[in-house]
Amino acid sequence: MASEARRNFDKNCEDVRRLMTIHSSIAGGTPGRKYGVDVLNKSAIVLITAFWEAYCEDLAAEALAHLVANCEDASDLPKELKKRVLDELVGQAHELAPWELAGEGWRTVLTDRLERLQAQRNRRLNTPRAVQIDELFVTTLGISKVSKSWYWPGVSSEMARRKLDRYVELRGSIAHRGSTTGSVTKYRVNDYLSLVKSLVGKTGGRVNGHLKSITGDGLF
């Protein structure tokens, strides 16, 4: 059974499949480069990036809800997560803020904190590059360098990070300037979608293992 975030991602990817179906119907089945369909490929790049970002946000929220519901005590939480939460509370204006963690208060603090962090990311217009995804999961769940899990035969985690960043930059060129330095081909769409699907699987597995190590149970 997959996480809710993964099920939503798979459902969203149907939109990319539909775009590529339209691409094929316009371009026909003959080999060679096709013209007049570049806009469909650009749209697919934008969608894939949005679906990747949404997956990571959804997974972080779903995993945090799992921790809040299944941790018996705040002492079971990851050390990095506890440190960040305490640092934030100590930095608040009133000196009694850390006492919000007392008793069961930590559950409310973590839930409210996630909403605040999401709002901050939206205001900063962050993009889902590797460094931002690493920051999301260490800040929300205490997982250090989730991108280290992004490897599979023939691809190292560093290669995966660089490739993701290049595609996210391509998405930025399309979304903010409407143009790119080169054409966006169907091959690039398929390559990007394949990459993101691999990243989704590896990220989900890393998060699930993290949850099991803390609560004894995961999302799937």
DRENGU-116147 format. One record per residue (C-alpha): residue number from 0; chain; z, x, y. Coordinates in Angstrom, 1 decimal. Layout:
<pt><selo>NUM</selo><lovex>A</lovex><up>Z</up><east>X</east><north>Y</north></pt>
...
REM end
This chain:
<pt><selo>0</selo><lovex>A</lovex><up>0.0</up><east>0.0</east><north>0.0</north></pt>
<pt><selo>1</selo><lovex>A</lovex><up>-1.0</up><east>1.4</east><north>3.4</north></pt>
<pt><selo>2</selo><lovex>A</lovex><up>1.0</up><east>1.3</east><north>6.6</north></pt>
<pt><selo>3</selo><lovex>A</lovex><up>0.2</up><east>-1.4</east><north>9.1</north></pt>
<pt><selo>4</selo><lovex>A</lovex><up>-1.2</up><east>1.2</east><north>11.4</north></pt>
<pt><selo>5</selo><lovex>A</lovex><up>-3.6</up><east>2.4</east><north>8.7</north></pt>
<pt><selo>6</selo><lovex>A</lovex><up>-4.7</up><east>-1.2</east><north>8.0</north></pt>
<pt><selo>7</selo><lovex>A</lovex><up>-5.4</up><east>-1.8</east><north>11.7</north></pt>
<pt><selo>8</selo><lovex>A</lovex><up>-7.4</up><east>1.5</east><north>11.9</north></pt>
<pt><selo>9</selo><lovex>A</lovex><up>-9.5</up><east>0.6</east><north>8.9</north></pt>
<pt><selo>10</selo><lovex>A</lovex><up>-10.2</up><east>-2.9</east><north>10.4</north></pt>
<pt><selo>11</selo><lovex>A</lovex><up>-11.1</up><east>-1.4</east><north>13.7</north></pt>
<pt><selo>12</selo><lovex>A</lovex><up>-13.6</up><east>1.0</east><north>12.1</north></pt>
<pt><selo>13</selo><lovex>A</lovex><up>-15.7</up><east>-2.0</east><north>11.0</north></pt>
<pt><selo>14</selo><lovex>A</lovex><up>-16.8</up><east>-2.1</east><north>14.7</north></pt>
<pt><selo>15</selo><lovex>A</lovex><up>-18.3</up><east>1.4</east><north>14.3</north></pt>
<pt><selo>16</selo><lovex>A</lovex><up>-20.0</up><east>0.4</east><north>11.1</north></pt>
<pt><selo>17</selo><lovex>A</lovex><up>-21.5</up><east>-2.6</east><north>12.9</north></pt>
<pt><selo>18</selo><lovex>A</lovex><up>-22.8</up><east>-0.3</east><north>15.7</north></pt>
<pt><selo>19</selo><lovex>A</lovex><up>-24.4</up><east>1.9</east><north>13.2</north></pt>
<pt><selo>20</selo><lovex>A</lovex><up>-26.0</up><east>-1.1</east><north>11.5</north></pt>
<pt><selo>21</selo><lovex>A</lovex><up>-27.5</up><east>-2.1</east><north>14.8</north></pt>
<pt><selo>22</selo><lovex>A</lovex><up>-28.6</up><east>1.5</east><north>15.2</north></pt>
<pt><selo>23</selo><lovex>A</lovex><up>-30.5</up><east>1.4</east><north>11.9</north></pt>
<pt><selo>24</selo><lovex>A</lovex><up>-32.1</up><east>-1.9</east><north>12.6</north></pt>
<pt><selo>25</selo><lovex>A</lovex><up>-33.5</up><east>-0.7</east><north>15.9</north></pt>
<pt><selo>26</selo><lovex>A</lovex><up>-34.5</up><east>2.8</east><north>14.8</north></pt>
<pt><selo>27</selo><lovex>A</lovex><up>-35.9</up><east>1.7</east><north>11.5</north></pt>
<pt><selo>28</selo><lovex>A</lovex><up>-35.7</up><east>3.6</east><north>8.2</north></pt>
<pt><selo>29</selo><lovex>A</lovex><up>-38.2</up><east>6.4</east><north>8.9</north></pt>
<pt><selo>30</selo><lovex>A</lovex><up>-37.0</up><east>10.0</east><north>9.1</north></pt>
<pt><selo>31</selo><lovex>A</lovex><up>-36.8</up><east>12.0</east><north>12.3</north></pt>
<pt><selo>32</selo><lovex>A</lovex><up>-35.0</up><east>11.8</east><north>15.6</north></pt>
<pt><selo>33</selo><lovex>A</lovex><up>-34.8</up><east>8.3</east><north>17.1</north></pt>
<pt><selo>34</selo><lovex>A</lovex><up>-35.0</up><east>7.4</east><north>20.8</north></pt>
<pt><selo>35</selo><lovex>A</lovex><up>-33.5</up><east>4.5</east><north>22.7</north></pt>
<pt><selo>36</selo><lovex>A</lovex><up>-30.3</up><east>4.3</east><north>20.6</north></pt>
<pt><selo>37</selo><lovex>A</lovex><up>-28.3</up><east>7.0</east><north>22.3</north></pt>
<pt><selo>38</selo><lovex>A</lovex><up>-26.2</up><east>4.4</east><north>24.0</north></pt>
<pt><selo>39</selo><lovex>A</lovex><up>-25.0</up><east>3.1</east><north>20.6</north></pt>
<pt><selo>40</selo><lovex>A</lovex><up>-24.0</up><east>6.6</east><north>19.6</north></pt>
<pt><selo>41</selo><lovex>A</lovex><up>-22.1</up><east>7.1</east><north>22.8</north></pt>
<pt><selo>42</selo><lovex>A</lovex><up>-20.3</up><east>3.8</east><north>22.4</north></pt>
<pt><selo>43</selo><lovex>A</lovex><up>-19.3</up><east>4.8</east><north>18.8</north></pt>
<pt><selo>44</selo><lovex>A</lovex><up>-17.8</up><east>8.0</east><north>20.1</north></pt>
<pt><selo>45</selo><lovex>A</lovex><up>-15.7</up><east>6.1</east><north>22.6</north></pt>
<pt><selo>46</selo><lovex>A</lovex><up>-14.6</up><east>3.6</east><north>20.0</north></pt>
<pt><selo>47</selo><lovex>A</lovex><up>-13.6</up><east>6.2</east><north>17.4</north></pt>
<pt><selo>48</selo><lovex>A</lovex><up>-11.5</up><east>8.0</east><north>20.0</north></pt>
<pt><selo>49</selo><lovex>A</lovex><up>-9.8</up><east>4.8</east><north>21.0</north></pt>
<pt><selo>50</selo><lovex>A</lovex><up>-9.1</up><east>3.9</east><north>17.4</north></pt>
<pt><selo>51</selo><lovex>A</lovex><up>-7.6</up><east>7.3</east><north>16.7</north></pt>
<pt><selo>52</selo><lovex>A</lovex><up>-5.3</up><east>7.1</east><north>19.7</north></pt>
<pt><selo>53</selo><lovex>A</lovex><up>-4.3</up><east>3.6</east><north>18.8</north></pt>
<pt><selo>54</selo><lovex>A</lovex><up>-3.5</up><east>4.6</east><north>15.2</north></pt>
<pt><selo>55</selo><lovex>A</lovex><up>-1.2</up><east>7.4</east><north>16.3</north></pt>
<pt><selo>56</selo><lovex>A</lovex><up>0.6</up><east>5.2</east><north>18.8</north></pt>
<pt><selo>57</selo><lovex>A</lovex><up>0.9</up><east>2.4</east><north>16.2</north></pt>
<pt><selo>58</selo><lovex>A</lovex><up>2.1</up><east>4.8</east><north>13.5</north></pt>
<pt><selo>59</selo><lovex>A</lovex><up>4.7</up><east>6.4</east><north>15.7</north></pt>
<pt><selo>60</selo><lovex>A</lovex><up>6.1</up><east>2.9</east><north>16.7</north></pt>
<pt><selo>61</selo><lovex>A</lovex><up>6.0</up><east>1.7</east><north>13.1</north></pt>
<pt><selo>62</selo><lovex>A</lovex><up>7.8</up><east>4.8</east><north>11.8</north></pt>
<pt><selo>63</selo><lovex>A</lovex><up>10.4</up><east>4.7</east><north>14.5</north></pt>
<pt><selo>64</selo><lovex>A</lovex><up>11.1</up><east>1.0</east><north>13.7</north></pt>
<pt><selo>65</selo><lovex>A</lovex><up>11.6</up><east>2.1</east><north>10.1</north></pt>
<pt><selo>66</selo><lovex>A</lovex><up>14.1</up><east>4.8</east><north>11.1</north></pt>
<pt><selo>67</selo><lovex>A</lovex><up>16.0</up><east>2.4</east><north>13.2</north></pt>
<pt><selo>68</selo><lovex>A</lovex><up>16.2</up><east>-0.1</east><north>10.4</north></pt>
<pt><selo>69</selo><lovex>A</lovex><up>16.9</up><east>2.2</east><north>7.5</north></pt>
<pt><selo>70</selo><lovex>A</lovex><up>19.1</up><east>5.1</east><north>8.9</north></pt>
<pt><selo>71</selo><lovex>A</lovex><up>22.7</up><east>4.3</east><north>8.1</north></pt>
<pt><selo>72</selo><lovex>A</lovex><up>24.0</up><east>6.5</east><north>10.9</north></pt>
<pt><selo>73</selo><lovex>A</lovex><up>22.7</up><east>8.4</east><north>13.9</north></pt>
<pt><selo>74</selo><lovex>A</lovex><up>23.7</up><east>11.6</east><north>12.2</north></pt>
<pt><selo>75</selo><lovex>A</lovex><up>20.8</up><east>11.1</east><north>9.7</north></pt>
<pt><selo>76</selo><lovex>A</lovex><up>18.2</up><east>11.4</east><north>12.5</north></pt>
<pt><selo>77</selo><lovex>A</lovex><up>16.1</up><east>14.5</east><north>12.8</north></pt>
<pt><selo>78</selo><lovex>A</lovex><up>17.8</up><east>17.3</east><north>14.8</north></pt>
<pt><selo>79</selo><lovex>A</lovex><up>14.9</up><east>17.6</east><north>17.2</north></pt>
<pt><selo>80</selo><lovex>A</lovex><up>14.9</up><east>13.9</east><north>18.0</north></pt>
<pt><selo>81</selo><lovex>A</lovex><up>18.6</up><east>13.8</east><north>18.6</north></pt>
<pt><selo>82</selo><lovex>A</lovex><up>18.4</up><east>16.8</east><north>20.9</north></pt>
<pt><selo>83</selo><lovex>A</lovex><up>15.7</up><east>15.3</east><north>23.0</north></pt>
<pt><selo>84</selo><lovex>A</lovex><up>17.4</up><east>11.9</east><north>23.3</north></pt>
<pt><selo>85</selo><lovex>A</lovex><up>20.7</up><east>13.5</east><north>24.3</north></pt>
<pt><selo>86</selo><lovex>A</lovex><up>19.0</up><east>15.8</east><north>26.8</north></pt>
<pt><selo>87</selo><lovex>A</lovex><up>17.3</up><east>12.7</east><north>28.4</north></pt>
<pt><selo>88</selo><lovex>A</lovex><up>20.6</up><east>10.8</east><north>28.6</north></pt>
<pt><selo>89</selo><lovex>A</lovex><up>22.5</up><east>13.7</east><north>30.0</north></pt>
<pt><selo>90</selo><lovex>A</lovex><up>19.8</up><east>14.0</east><north>32.7</north></pt>
<pt><selo>91</selo><lovex>A</lovex><up>20.2</up><east>10.4</east><north>33.8</north></pt>
<pt><selo>92</selo><lovex>A</lovex><up>22.0</up><east>9.5</east><north>37.0</north></pt>
<pt><selo>93</selo><lovex>A</lovex><up>25.3</up><east>8.3</east><north>35.7</north></pt>
<pt><selo>94</selo><lovex>A</lovex><up>27.7</up><east>10.4</east><north>33.7</north></pt>
<pt><selo>95</selo><lovex>A</lovex><up>28.4</up><east>7.7</east><north>31.1</north></pt>
<pt><selo>96</selo><lovex>A</lovex><up>24.8</up><east>7.5</east><north>29.9</north></pt>
<pt><selo>97</selo><lovex>A</lovex><up>25.5</up><east>9.6</east><north>26.7</north></pt>
<pt><selo>98</selo><lovex>A</lovex><up>28.0</up><east>6.9</east><north>25.6</north></pt>
<pt><selo>99</selo><lovex>A</lovex><up>25.1</up><east>4.5</east><north>25.1</north></pt>
<pt><selo>100</selo><lovex>A</lovex><up>24.7</up><east>6.3</east><north>21.8</north></pt>
<pt><selo>101</selo><lovex>A</lovex><up>28.1</up><east>5.2</east><north>20.6</north></pt>
<pt><selo>102</selo><lovex>A</lovex><up>28.4</up><east>2.9</east><north>17.6</north></pt>
<pt><selo>103</selo><lovex>A</lovex><up>25.1</up><east>1.2</east><north>16.9</north></pt>
<pt><selo>104</selo><lovex>A</lovex><up>23.9</up><east>1.8</east><north>20.5</north></pt>
<pt><selo>105</selo><lovex>A</lovex><up>21.5</up><east>4.6</east><north>19.3</north></pt>
<pt><selo>106</selo><lovex>A</lovex><up>19.3</up><east>2.0</east><north>17.7</north></pt>
<pt><selo>107</selo><lovex>A</lovex><up>18.7</up><east>0.2</east><north>21.0</north></pt>
<pt><selo>108</selo><lovex>A</lovex><up>18.3</up><east>3.6</east><north>22.8</north></pt>
<pt><selo>109</selo><lovex>A</lovex><up>15.6</up><east>4.7</east><north>20.5</north></pt>
<pt><selo>110</selo><lovex>A</lovex><up>13.7</up><east>1.4</east><north>20.6</north></pt>
<pt><selo>111</selo><lovex>A</lovex><up>13.8</up><east>1.2</east><north>24.4</north></pt>
<pt><selo>112</selo><lovex>A</lovex><up>12.9</up><east>4.9</east><north>24.7</north></pt>
<pt><selo>113</selo><lovex>A</lovex><up>9.7</up><east>4.4</east><north>22.8</north></pt>
<pt><selo>114</selo><lovex>A</lovex><up>8.5</up><east>1.7</east><north>25.2</north></pt>
<pt><selo>115</selo><lovex>A</lovex><up>9.3</up><east>4.0</east><north>28.1</north></pt>
<pt><selo>116</selo><lovex>A</lovex><up>7.4</up><east>6.9</east><north>26.6</north></pt>
<pt><selo>117</selo><lovex>A</lovex><up>4.4</up><east>4.8</east><north>25.9</north></pt>
<pt><selo>118</selo><lovex>A</lovex><up>4.4</up><east>3.6</east><north>29.5</north></pt>
<pt><selo>119</selo><lovex>A</lovex><up>4.6</up><east>7.2</east><north>30.7</north></pt>
<pt><selo>120</selo><lovex>A</lovex><up>1.6</up><east>8.2</east><north>28.6</north></pt>
<pt><selo>121</selo><lovex>A</lovex><up>-0.4</up><east>5.3</east><north>29.8</north></pt>
<pt><selo>122</selo><lovex>A</lovex><up>0.2</up><east>6.2</east><north>33.5</north></pt>
<pt><selo>123</selo><lovex>A</lovex><up>-0.7</up><east>9.9</east><north>32.9</north></pt>
<pt><selo>124</selo><lovex>A</lovex><up>-4.0</up><east>8.9</east><north>31.2</north></pt>
<pt><selo>125</selo><lovex>A</lovex><up>-3.4</up><east>11.3</east><north>28.3</north></pt>
<pt><selo>126</selo><lovex>A</lovex><up>-6.1</up><east>11.7</east><north>25.8</north></pt>
<pt><selo>127</selo><lovex>A</lovex><up>-5.5</up><east>12.1</east><north>22.0</north></pt>
<pt><selo>128</selo><lovex>A</lovex><up>-6.1</up><east>15.8</east><north>21.8</north></pt>
<pt><selo>129</selo><lovex>A</lovex><up>-4.2</up><east>17.8</east><north>19.2</north></pt>
<pt><selo>130</selo><lovex>A</lovex><up>-1.5</up><east>18.9</east><north>21.7</north></pt>
<pt><selo>131</selo><lovex>A</lovex><up>-0.9</up><east>15.4</east><north>22.9</north></pt>
<pt><selo>132</selo><lovex>A</lovex><up>-0.6</up><east>14.1</east><north>19.3</north></pt>
<pt><selo>133</selo><lovex>A</lovex><up>1.8</up><east>16.8</east><north>18.4</north></pt>
<pt><selo>134</selo><lovex>A</lovex><up>3.9</up><east>15.9</east><north>21.5</north></pt>
<pt><selo>135</selo><lovex>A</lovex><up>3.8</up><east>12.2</east><north>20.5</north></pt>
<pt><selo>136</selo><lovex>A</lovex><up>5.3</up><east>12.7</east><north>17.1</north></pt>
<pt><selo>137</selo><lovex>A</lovex><up>7.9</up><east>15.4</east><north>18.0</north></pt>
<pt><selo>138</selo><lovex>A</lovex><up>9.1</up><east>13.3</east><north>20.9</north></pt>
<pt><selo>139</selo><lovex>A</lovex><up>9.1</up><east>10.0</east><north>19.0</north></pt>
<pt><selo>140</selo><lovex>A</lovex><up>10.1</up><east>11.1</east><north>15.5</north></pt>
<pt><selo>141</selo><lovex>A</lovex><up>11.3</up><east>14.7</east><north>15.7</north></pt>
<pt><selo>142</selo><lovex>A</lovex><up>8.3</up><east>15.9</east><north>13.6</north></pt>
<pt><selo>143</selo><lovex>A</lovex><up>7.3</up><east>19.4</east><north>14.8</north></pt>
<pt><selo>144</selo><lovex>A</lovex><up>3.6</up><east>20.2</east><north>14.9</north></pt>
<pt><selo>145</selo><lovex>A</lovex><up>2.2</up><east>17.3</east><north>12.9</north></pt>
<pt><selo>146</selo><lovex>A</lovex><up>-1.2</up><east>18.9</east><north>13.3</north></pt>
<pt><selo>147</selo><lovex>A</lovex><up>-0.2</up><east>21.6</east><north>10.8</north></pt>
<pt><selo>148</selo><lovex>A</lovex><up>-0.8</up><east>19.0</east><north>8.1</north></pt>
<pt><selo>149</selo><lovex>A</lovex><up>-4.4</up><east>18.6</east><north>9.2</north></pt>
<pt><selo>150</selo><lovex>A</lovex><up>-6.1</up><east>20.8</east><north>6.5</north></pt>
<pt><selo>151</selo><lovex>A</lovex><up>-8.2</up><east>20.2</east><north>3.4</north></pt>
<pt><selo>152</selo><lovex>A</lovex><up>-10.7</up><east>22.2</east><north>1.3</north></pt>
<pt><selo>153</selo><lovex>A</lovex><up>-12.9</up><east>24.2</east><north>3.7</north></pt>
<pt><selo>154</selo><lovex>A</lovex><up>-11.0</up><east>23.1</east><north>6.8</north></pt>
<pt><selo>155</selo><lovex>A</lovex><up>-7.9</up><east>24.8</east><north>8.3</north></pt>
<pt><selo>156</selo><lovex>A</lovex><up>-5.5</up><east>23.0</east><north>10.6</north></pt>
<pt><selo>157</selo><lovex>A</lovex><up>-6.7</up><east>25.1</east><north>13.5</north></pt>
<pt><selo>158</selo><lovex>A</lovex><up>-10.4</up><east>24.2</east><north>12.7</north></pt>
<pt><selo>159</selo><lovex>A</lovex><up>-9.4</up><east>20.5</east><north>12.6</north></pt>
<pt><selo>160</selo><lovex>A</lovex><up>-7.6</up><east>20.8</east><north>15.9</north></pt>
<pt><selo>161</selo><lovex>A</lovex><up>-10.5</up><east>22.5</east><north>17.7</north></pt>
<pt><selo>162</selo><lovex>A</lovex><up>-13.0</up><east>20.0</east><north>16.3</north></pt>
<pt><selo>163</selo><lovex>A</lovex><up>-10.9</up><east>17.0</east><north>17.4</north></pt>
<pt><selo>164</selo><lovex>A</lovex><up>-10.5</up><east>18.4</east><north>20.9</north></pt>
<pt><selo>165</selo><lovex>A</lovex><up>-14.3</up><east>18.9</east><north>21.2</north></pt>
<pt><selo>166</selo><lovex>A</lovex><up>-15.0</up><east>15.3</east><north>20.3</north></pt>
<pt><selo>167</selo><lovex>A</lovex><up>-12.2</up><east>14.0</east><north>22.6</north></pt>
<pt><selo>168</selo><lovex>A</lovex><up>-13.8</up><east>16.1</east><north>25.4</north></pt>
<pt><selo>169</selo><lovex>A</lovex><up>-17.2</up><east>14.5</east><north>24.5</north></pt>
<pt><selo>170</selo><lovex>A</lovex><up>-15.6</up><east>11.1</east><north>24.8</north></pt>
<pt><selo>171</selo><lovex>A</lovex><up>-14.3</up><east>12.0</east><north>28.2</north></pt>
<pt><selo>172</selo><lovex>A</lovex><up>-17.7</up><east>13.0</east><north>29.4</north></pt>
<pt><selo>173</selo><lovex>A</lovex><up>-19.2</up><east>9.7</east><north>28.2</north></pt>
<pt><selo>174</selo><lovex>A</lovex><up>-16.4</up><east>7.5</east><north>29.5</north></pt>
<pt><selo>175</selo><lovex>A</lovex><up>-15.8</up><east>9.1</east><north>32.9</north></pt>
<pt><selo>176</selo><lovex>A</lovex><up>-19.2</up><east>10.4</east><north>33.9</north></pt>
<pt><selo>177</selo><lovex>A</lovex><up>-21.5</up><east>8.4</east><north>31.7</north></pt>
<pt><selo>178</selo><lovex>A</lovex><up>-23.4</up><east>11.5</east><north>30.6</north></pt>
<pt><selo>179</selo><lovex>A</lovex><up>-23.1</up><east>14.6</east><north>28.4</north></pt>
<pt><selo>180</selo><lovex>A</lovex><up>-24.6</up><east>18.0</east><north>28.3</north></pt>
<pt><selo>181</selo><lovex>A</lovex><up>-26.6</up><east>17.0</east><north>25.2</north></pt>
<pt><selo>182</selo><lovex>A</lovex><up>-27.7</up><east>14.0</east><north>23.3</north></pt>
<pt><selo>183</selo><lovex>A</lovex><up>-25.3</up><east>12.2</east><north>21.1</north></pt>
<pt><selo>184</selo><lovex>A</lovex><up>-26.8</up><east>11.8</east><north>17.7</north></pt>
<pt><selo>185</selo><lovex>A</lovex><up>-25.9</up><east>9.5</east><north>14.7</north></pt>
<pt><selo>186</selo><lovex>A</lovex><up>-24.9</up><east>12.7</east><north>12.8</north></pt>
<pt><selo>187</selo><lovex>A</lovex><up>-22.3</up><east>13.4</east><north>15.4</north></pt>
<pt><selo>188</selo><lovex>A</lovex><up>-20.9</up><east>9.9</east><north>15.1</north></pt>
<pt><selo>189</selo><lovex>A</lovex><up>-20.7</up><east>10.1</east><north>11.4</north></pt>
<pt><selo>190</selo><lovex>A</lovex><up>-19.1</up><east>13.6</east><north>11.6</north></pt>
<pt><selo>191</selo><lovex>A</lovex><up>-16.5</up><east>12.5</east><north>14.1</north></pt>
<pt><selo>192</selo><lovex>A</lovex><up>-15.6</up><east>9.4</east><north>12.1</north></pt>
<pt><selo>193</selo><lovex>A</lovex><up>-15.2</up><east>11.4</east><north>8.9</north></pt>
<pt><selo>194</selo><lovex>A</lovex><up>-13.0</up><east>13.9</east><north>10.8</north></pt>
<pt><selo>195</selo><lovex>A</lovex><up>-10.8</up><east>11.1</east><north>12.2</north></pt>
<pt><selo>196</selo><lovex>A</lovex><up>-10.5</up><east>9.4</east><north>8.9</north></pt>
<pt><selo>197</selo><lovex>A</lovex><up>-9.2</up><east>12.7</east><north>7.4</north></pt>
<pt><selo>198</selo><lovex>A</lovex><up>-6.8</up><east>13.2</east><north>10.3</north></pt>
<pt><selo>199</selo><lovex>A</lovex><up>-5.5</up><east>9.6</east><north>9.8</north></pt>
<pt><selo>200</selo><lovex>A</lovex><up>-4.8</up><east>10.3</east><north>6.1</north></pt>
<pt><selo>201</selo><lovex>A</lovex><up>-3.1</up><east>13.6</east><north>6.7</north></pt>
<pt><selo>202</selo><lovex>A</lovex><up>-1.0</up><east>12.3</east><north>9.7</north></pt>
<pt><selo>203</selo><lovex>A</lovex><up>0.1</up><east>9.2</east><north>7.8</north></pt>
<pt><selo>204</selo><lovex>A</lovex><up>1.1</up><east>11.3</east><north>4.8</north></pt>
<pt><selo>205</selo><lovex>A</lovex><up>3.1</up><east>13.7</east><north>6.9</north></pt>
<pt><selo>206</selo><lovex>A</lovex><up>4.9</up><east>10.9</east><north>8.7</north></pt>
<pt><selo>207</selo><lovex>A</lovex><up>5.6</up><east>9.0</east><north>5.5</north></pt>
<pt><selo>208</selo><lovex>A</lovex><up>7.1</up><east>12.2</east><north>3.9</north></pt>
<pt><selo>209</selo><lovex>A</lovex><up>9.2</up><east>12.7</east><north>6.9</north></pt>
<pt><selo>210</selo><lovex>A</lovex><up>10.6</up><east>9.1</east><north>6.6</north></pt>
<pt><selo>211</selo><lovex>A</lovex><up>11.3</up><east>9.5</east><north>2.9</north></pt>
<pt><selo>212</selo><lovex>A</lovex><up>13.2</up><east>12.7</east><north>3.5</north></pt>
<pt><selo>213</selo><lovex>A</lovex><up>15.5</up><east>10.9</east><north>5.9</north></pt>
<pt><selo>214</selo><lovex>A</lovex><up>15.8</up><east>7.4</east><north>4.6</north></pt>
<pt><selo>215</selo><lovex>A</lovex><up>14.7</up><east>7.7</east><north>1.0</north></pt>
<pt><selo>216</selo><lovex>A</lovex><up>11.9</up><east>5.3</east><north>1.6</north></pt>
<pt><selo>217</selo><lovex>A</lovex><up>8.6</up><east>5.4</east><north>3.5</north></pt>
<pt><selo>218</selo><lovex>A</lovex><up>6.0</up><east>3.1</east><north>4.9</north></pt>
<pt><selo>219</selo><lovex>A</lovex><up>3.9</up><east>3.1</east><north>1.7</north></pt>
REM end
